[in-house]
Amino acid sequence: MRRDAAAFVGRGVVLDAGAGSGDLAAACAGAGASRVVCLDRSPEMFRVARAKLASYERAGRVRFVLGDVARMPFRDGAFDNVGSAFLFRNIPAMDAALGEVRRVLKAGGRVAAADVFAPPKGLTGAVYRIYLNVMVPFWGRLIARAGPPYRYLSASIQNCFSAEEFAGRLAAAGFADIRAEPKFFGIAYVVKGRSP
């Protein structure tokens, strides 16, 4: 999924919004981005990301900025493209964040959001709900010895909006040419669009 998102946005100067541990930033740098700016609120996550992106940072191709996606510290039109991975499901002020993405994106720039959304309808969704409710907390307790965070993960996915609803919110924020591309039988999506 990240590779697919990076193939779409990984050119020119790219913002990785909610960069976390830096996996999307690394994929964008590997896809040919001239520079990647990682924005995140967590210094702890940046410590992990810096280790992954050390060679790109030494080459001046990666920059780290602490900040809030809903109030970005960048000028209008600062980026050629913007990507995110597993971000918008966890942002209370999502519409404000989407407005900020639109503001910092150049006209004609691309946006891609890779995420897991509400389970699909039908058999795939039913199986996925069982997995989320039973297996995710089980593996969390067994491997990480931390059940509550994995129960939160399960609940946040099931209570999330659908990929189609997210695409609608992108449209409401002013993006065009939006498409939601399913991955893993519709369990995850890469939602893509363009700033007009």
C-alpha positions in Angstrom: 0.0 0.0 0.0 2.7 2.5 0.9 4.6 1.6 -2.2 1.5 2.3 -4.3 0.9 5.6 -2.6 4.6 6.5 -3.1 4.5 5.6 -6.8 1.6 8.2 -7.1 3.1 11.0 -5.1 6.8 10.3 -4.9 8.1 13.0 -7.3 9.4 16.5 -6.6 9.1 17.9 -3.1 6.8 15.6 -1.1 5.1 16.1 2.3 4.6 12.9 4.4 1.8 14.1 6.6 1.7 12.2 9.9 5.0 10.6 9.0 5.2 8.4 12.1 8.1 5.9 11.7 9.0 7.1 8.2 7.9 4.1 6.1 6.0 6.2 3.5 8.8 8.8 3.5 11.3 6.1 2.7 9.1 4.8 -0.1 8.7 8.3 -1.6 12.5 8.9 -1.4 13.1 5.5 -3.0 10.5 6.4 -5.7 12.5 9.4 -6.8 11.3 12.4 -4.7 13.8 15.2 -4.7 13.0 16.0 -1.1 10.7 14.6 1.5 9.4 16.6 4.5 8.2 14.5 7.4 5.6 16.1 9.6 4.5 14.5 12.8 3.6 15.5 16.4 5.7 12.8 18.1 9.4 13.2 18.7 9.5 9.5 19.7 8.3 8.5 16.3 10.9 10.7 14.7 13.7 8.9 16.5 12.5 5.7 14.8 12.1 7.5 11.4 15.5 9.1 11.6 17.2 5.7 12.0 15.4 4.4 8.9 16.0 7.6 6.8 19.6 8.4 8.0 21.2 8.1 4.5 18.5 10.3 2.9 18.8 12.8 5.7 22.6 13.0 5.3 22.1 13.6 1.6 19.7 16.5 2.4 16.7 14.7 0.9 14.7 14.4 4.1 13.7 17.0 6.7 11.8 16.4 9.9 9.3 19.0 11.2 7.3 18.7 14.5 3.8 19.9 14.0 0.1 19.3 13.7 -1.5 18.2 10.4 -4.5 20.4 11.2 -2.3 23.5 11.5 0.8 23.0 9.3 3.8 25.3 9.6 4.2 25.7 5.8 3.5 28.3 3.3 0.7 27.9 0.7 1.7 25.7 -2.2 4.9 24.5 -0.6 4.7 20.9 -1.9 4.4 19.2 -5.2 2.7 16.2 -3.7 1.4 15.0 -0.3 1.1 11.5 1.0 -0.1 9.9 4.2 -0.3 6.4 5.7 -2.7 5.4 8.5 -3.3 9.0 9.5 -6.8 10.3 8.8 -8.6 7.6 10.7 -7.0 9.0 13.9 -7.5 12.7 13.5 -10.5 14.3 15.2 -10.1 17.5 13.1 -10.0 15.7 9.8 -11.7 18.3 7.7 -9.3 21.0 9.0 -6.4 18.7 8.2 -7.7 18.1 4.6 -8.0 21.8 4.2 -4.4 22.2 5.3 -3.3 19.5 2.8 -5.1 21.4 0.0 -3.5 24.7 1.2 0.1 23.5 1.2 -0.3 21.6 -2.1 0.6 23.2 -5.4 -2.1 23.5 -8.1 -2.1 20.2 -10.0 -0.4 18.4 -7.1 -1.3 14.9 -6.1 -2.5 13.5 -2.8 -2.6 9.9 -1.7 -3.8 8.5 1.6 -3.2 4.8 2.4 -5.3 3.5 5.3 -7.7 0.9 6.6 -11.3 2.1 6.8 -14.6 0.6 8.0 -14.8 -3.1 7.1 -16.6 -3.7 3.7 -20.1 -5.3 3.5 -20.6 -8.9 2.7 -18.5 -12.0 3.5 -15.2 -10.2 3.4 -16.4 -7.7 6.0 -17.8 -10.4 8.3 -14.5 -12.4 8.3 -12.6 -9.1 8.8 -14.7 -8.2 11.8 -14.1 -11.6 13.4 -10.4 -11.1 12.8 -10.5 -7.5 14.3 -12.5 -8.6 17.4 -10.8 -11.9 18.2 -7.4 -12.2 16.5 -6.1 -8.6 16.8 -6.5 -8.4 20.6 -5.3 -12.1 21.0 -2.1 -11.3 19.0 -1.6 -8.1 21.0 -1.8 -10.0 24.3 0.4 -12.9 23.1 3.2 -11.0 21.2 3.2 -7.5 22.5 1.8 -8.3 26.0 -0.5 -5.2 25.5 -4.1 -6.0 24.9 -5.7 -2.5 25.3 -3.8 -0.8 22.4 -4.8 -3.6 20.1 -8.4 -3.4 21.2 -8.3 0.3 20.5 -6.9 -0.4 17.0 -9.7 -2.9 16.4 -12.4 -0.4 17.6 -10.9 2.5 15.6 -11.1 0.6 12.4 -14.6 -0.7 12.9 -15.9 2.7 13.9 -14.2 4.5 11.1 -15.8 6.0 8.0 -15.7 4.1 4.7 -13.2 4.8 1.9 -16.1 6.2 -0.1 -17.0 8.6 2.7 -13.3 9.7 2.9 -13.3 10.2 -0.8 -16.4 12.4 -0.4 -14.6 14.5 2.3 -11.6 14.9 -0.1 -14.1 16.2 -2.7 -15.6 18.6 -0.1 -12.1 19.9 0.6 -11.8 20.8 -3.0 -9.8 17.9 -4.5 -10.6 16.5 -7.9 -10.1 13.3 -9.9 -10.6 11.2 -6.7 -10.5 7.5 -6.7 -10.5 4.9 -3.9 -8.4 1.9 -4.9 -9.1 -1.3 -2.8 -6.3 -3.4 -1.5 -6.4 -6.8 0.2 -10.0 -7.6 -0.9 -11.2 -4.1 0.2 -9.8 -4.2 3.7 -7.5 -1.3 2.9 -7.5 1.4 0.3 -5.2 4.0 -1.3 -7.4 7.0 -1.9 -5.9 9.3 -4.5 -6.8 12.8 -5.8 -5.4 16.0 -7.3 -5.4 19.7 -6.4 -7.2 21.5 -9.2 
